[in-house]
């Protein structure tokens, strides 16, 4: 049985991600200091509606197999 390969990160990726996280924190702090809301920060309300006909057909197609 062959050994599994481990997924390795690039050498500088930890430092890069630390910078990205710091910038995100600064952006968040600025957003809320300017009176922004949590809903606006998270992307607004999610109002996606389900296509019922497609959903029912999918459910019907995945019924029991005899």
N, CA, C and O atoms as a DFTB+ gen file, in Angstrom:
264 C
 N C O
     1  1       0.847      -1.180       0.000
     2  2       0.000       0.000       0.000
     3  2       0.890       1.240       0.000
     4  3       1.819       1.359       0.798
     5  1       0.586       2.141      -0.898
     6  2       1.422       3.341      -1.040
     7  2       1.158       4.322       0.094
     8  3       0.064       4.376       0.657
     9  1       2.200       5.103       0.414
    10  2       2.032       6.120       1.444
    11  2       1.226       7.284       0.896
    12  3       1.293       7.597      -0.292
    13  1       0.462       7.923       1.776
    14  2      -0.304       9.096       1.365
    15  2       0.616      10.299       1.291
    16  3       1.549      10.431       2.083
    17  1       0.354      11.157       0.355
    18  2       1.117      12.401       0.264
    19  2       0.496      13.419       1.199
    20  3      -0.725      13.558       1.261
    21  1       1.331      14.117       1.913
    22  2       0.826      15.164       2.793
    23  2       0.777      16.465       2.011
    24  3       1.703      16.795       1.269
    25  1      -0.301      17.188       2.183
    26  2      -0.416      18.480       1.521
    27  2       0.404      19.492       2.310
    28  3       0.141      19.729       3.489
    29  1       1.369      20.069       1.674
    30  2       2.244      21.030       2.350
    31  2       1.939      22.433       1.861
    32  3       1.656      22.656       0.684
    33  1       2.003      23.358       2.776
    34  2       1.789      24.756       2.422
    35  2       3.084      25.348       1.893
    36  3       4.176      24.860       2.181
    37  1       2.938      26.405       1.119
    38  2       4.110      27.113       0.608
    39  2       4.876      27.712       1.794
    40  3       4.266      28.033       2.814
    41  1       6.172      27.866       1.682
    42  2       6.981      28.337       2.819
    43  2       6.537      29.673       3.409
    44  3       6.589      29.836       4.628
    45  1       6.110      30.621       2.605
    46  2       5.760      31.934       3.135
    47  2       4.275      32.125       3.392
    48  3       3.839      33.237       3.686
    49  1       3.497      31.064       3.286
    50  2       2.046      31.232       3.366
    51  2       1.569      31.609       4.767
    52  3       0.579      32.329       4.895
    53  1       2.226      31.154       5.797
    54  2       1.804      31.492       7.163
    55  2       1.964      32.984       7.407
    56  3       1.090      33.624       7.990
    57  1       3.086      33.531       6.958
    58  2       3.311      34.968       7.112
    59  2       2.298      35.768       6.282
    60  3       1.772      36.787       6.730
    61  1       2.038      35.280       5.062
    62  2       1.065      35.943       4.193
    63  2      -0.324      35.931       4.813
    64  3      -1.014      36.951       4.806
    65  1      -0.743      34.785       5.351
    66  2      -2.073      34.689       5.961
    67  2      -2.169      35.570       7.200
    68  3      -3.240      36.111       7.477
    69  1      -1.091      35.729       7.947
    70  2      -1.093      36.615       9.104
    71  2      -1.349      38.052       8.657
    72  3      -2.078      38.793       9.317
    73  1      -0.749      38.440       7.538
    74  2      -0.982      39.784       6.998
    75  2      -2.421      39.961       6.535
    76  3      -3.030      41.005       6.766
    77  1      -2.959      38.944       5.883
    78  2      -4.339      39.010       5.394
    79  2      -5.306      39.128       6.570
    80  3      -6.244      39.923       6.526
    81  1      -5.079      38.338       7.624
    82  2      -5.941      38.391       8.804
    83  2      -5.877      39.756       9.474
    84  3      -6.897      40.281       9.919
    85  1      -4.682      40.330       9.546
    86  2      -4.530      41.658      10.149
    87  2      -5.285      42.700       9.349
    88  3      -5.940      43.570       9.924
    89  1      -5.202      42.622       8.022
    90  2      -5.903      43.585       7.177
    91  2      -7.412      43.425       7.304
    92  3      -8.142      44.416       7.333
    93  1      -7.881      42.191       7.379
    94  2      -9.319      41.957       7.550
    95  2      -9.816      42.540       8.865
    96  3     -10.907      43.107       8.929
    97  1      -9.009      42.396       9.914
    98  2      -9.371      42.968      11.205
    99  2      -9.465      44.476      11.138
   100  3     -10.376      45.070      11.714
   101  1      -8.526      45.105      10.436
   102  2      -8.563      46.566      10.283
   103  2      -9.782      47.008       9.475
   104  3     -10.419      48.011       9.800
   105  1     -10.105      46.247       8.412
   106  2     -11.285      46.574       7.601
   107  2     -12.554      46.467       8.431
   108  3     -13.445      47.310       8.329
   109  1     -12.632      45.423       9.256
   110  2     -13.816      45.227      10.101
   111  2     -13.947      46.347      11.129
   112  3     -15.038      46.866      11.361
   113  1     -12.829      46.710      11.738
   114  2     -12.841      47.785      12.730
   115  2     -13.299      49.100      12.098
   116  3     -14.086      49.835      12.694
   117  1     -12.811      49.396      10.897
   118  2     -13.203      50.620      10.194
   119  2     -14.695      50.599       9.863
   120  3     -15.386      51.605      10.026
   121  1     -15.186      49.451       9.400
   122  2     -16.599      49.314       9.030
   123  2     -17.510      49.646      10.208
   124  3     -18.468      50.406      10.067
   125  1     -17.202      49.070      11.372
   126  2     -18.062      49.288      12.534
   127  2     -17.866      50.677      13.142
   128  3     -18.801      51.230      13.720
   129  1     -16.678      51.241      13.022
   130  2     -16.464      52.596      13.558
   131  2     -17.208      53.632      12.725
   132  3     -17.542      54.708      13.222
   133  1     -17.471      53.312      11.458
   134  2     -18.226      54.221      10.595
   135  2     -19.727      53.991      10.706
   136  3     -20.493      54.564       9.932
   137  1     -20.157      53.174      11.644
   138  2     -21.582      52.953      11.866
   139  2     -22.176      51.815      11.063
   140  3     -23.398      51.709      10.951
   141  1     -21.346      50.975      10.510
   142  2     -21.840      49.832       9.744
   143  2     -22.462      48.785      10.659
   144  3     -22.120      48.686      11.838
   145  1     -23.367      48.018      10.105
   146  2     -24.048      46.988      10.890
   147  2     -23.431      45.618      10.617
   148  3     -22.706      45.428       9.640
   149  1     -23.730      44.683      11.488
   150  2     -23.239      43.323      11.311
   151  2     -23.839      42.698      10.052
   152  3     -23.166      41.946       9.345
   153  1     -25.104      43.010       9.775
   154  2     -25.763      42.464       8.585
   155  2     -25.040      42.942       7.332
   156  3     -24.804      42.159       6.412
   157  1     -24.691      44.221       7.294
   158  2     -23.981      44.757       6.138
   159  2     -22.593      44.130       6.023
   160  3     -22.129      43.863       4.914
   161  1     -21.930      43.892       7.146
   162  2     -20.598      43.296       7.128
   163  2     -20.647      41.862       6.612
   164  3     -19.750      41.430       5.888
   165  1     -21.687      41.129       6.979
   166  2     -21.787      39.725       6.596
   167  2     -22.353      39.530       5.195
   168  3     -22.435      38.396       4.725
   169  1     -22.742      40.597       4.523
   170  2     -23.184      40.457       3.136
   171  2     -24.664      40.665       2.932
   172  3     -25.181      40.332       1.865
   173  1     -25.364      41.197       3.903
   174  2     -26.786      41.481       3.732
   175  2     -27.640      40.248       3.919
   176  3     -27.121      39.147       4.108
   177  1     -28.946      40.427       3.867
   178  2     -29.840      39.283       4.065
   179  2     -29.773      38.322       2.880
   180  3     -29.635      38.738       1.730
   181  1     -29.871      37.058       3.178
   182  2     -29.844      36.031       2.141
   183  2     -31.287      35.668       1.799
   184  3     -31.965      34.983       2.565
   185  1     -31.739      36.127       0.658
   186  2     -33.148      35.965       0.310
   187  2     -33.329      35.050      -0.896
   188  3     -34.283      35.201      -1.659
   189  1     -32.432      34.121      -1.062
   190  2     -32.526      33.203      -2.190
   191  2     -33.711      32.264      -1.968
   192  3     -33.839      31.660      -0.903
   193  1     -34.568      32.146      -2.968
   194  2     -35.736      31.269      -2.840
   195  2     -35.495      29.977      -3.610
   196  3     -34.737      29.939      -4.579
   197  1     -36.147      28.941      -3.162
   198  2     -35.981      27.622      -3.737
   199  2     -36.902      27.472      -4.957
   200  3     -38.060      27.887      -4.915
   201  1     -36.392      26.886      -6.027
   202  2     -37.208      26.552      -7.185
   203  2     -37.941      25.252      -6.839
   204  3     -37.364      24.168      -6.913
   205  1     -39.208      25.371      -6.465
   206  2     -39.937      24.223      -5.927
   207  2     -40.111      23.115      -6.948
   208  3     -40.025      21.939      -6.592
   209  1     -40.356      23.459      -8.222
   210  2     -40.565      22.413      -9.217
   211  2     -39.298      21.582      -9.388
   212  3     -39.356      20.354      -9.433
   213  1     -38.151      22.256      -9.484
   214  2     -36.886      21.537      -9.630
   215  2     -36.587      20.734      -8.367
   216  3     -36.098      19.608      -8.459
   217  1     -36.871      21.289      -7.200
   218  2     -36.603      20.590      -5.948
   219  2     -37.460      19.331      -5.836
   220  3     -36.969      18.279      -5.426
   221  1     -38.743      19.437      -6.201
   222  2     -39.630      18.268      -6.130
   223  2     -39.195      17.193      -7.115
   224  3     -39.222      16.008      -6.782
   225  1     -38.794      17.585      -8.324
   226  2     -38.325      16.605      -9.299
   227  2     -37.065      15.900      -8.805
   228  3     -36.899      14.695      -8.994
   229  1     -36.196      16.655      -8.181
   230  2     -34.966      16.062      -7.646
   231  2     -35.300      15.065      -6.546
   232  3     -34.740      13.970      -6.514
   233  1     -36.200      15.429      -5.649
   234  2     -36.619      14.519      -4.579
   235  2     -37.261      13.272      -5.173
   236  3     -36.990      12.159      -4.723
   237  1     -38.112      13.452      -6.181
   238  2     -38.806      12.318      -6.797
   239  2     -37.804      11.389      -7.478
   240  3     -37.941      10.168      -7.401
   241  1     -36.810      11.952      -8.135
   242  2     -35.813      11.143      -8.855
   243  2     -34.936      10.350      -7.889
   244  3     -34.390       9.309      -8.256
   245  1     -34.801      10.835      -6.670
   246  2     -33.956      10.148      -5.699
   247  2     -34.763       9.252      -4.759
   248  3     -34.333       8.951      -3.645
   249  1     -35.918       8.841      -5.222
   250  2     -36.750       7.951      -4.427
   251  2     -36.168       6.558      -4.349
   252  3     -35.083       6.298      -4.870
   253  1     -36.888       5.665      -3.700
   254  2     -36.405       4.297      -3.546
   255  2     -36.336       3.566      -4.876
   256  3     -37.190       3.746      -5.744
   257  1     -35.316       2.748      -5.025
   258  2     -35.148       1.946      -6.235
   259  2     -35.643       0.543      -5.918
   260  3     -35.291      -0.040      -4.893
   261  1     -36.465       0.015      -6.815
   262  2     -37.030      -1.317      -6.564
   263  2     -36.253      -2.388      -7.283
   264  3     -36.590      -3.568      -7.182
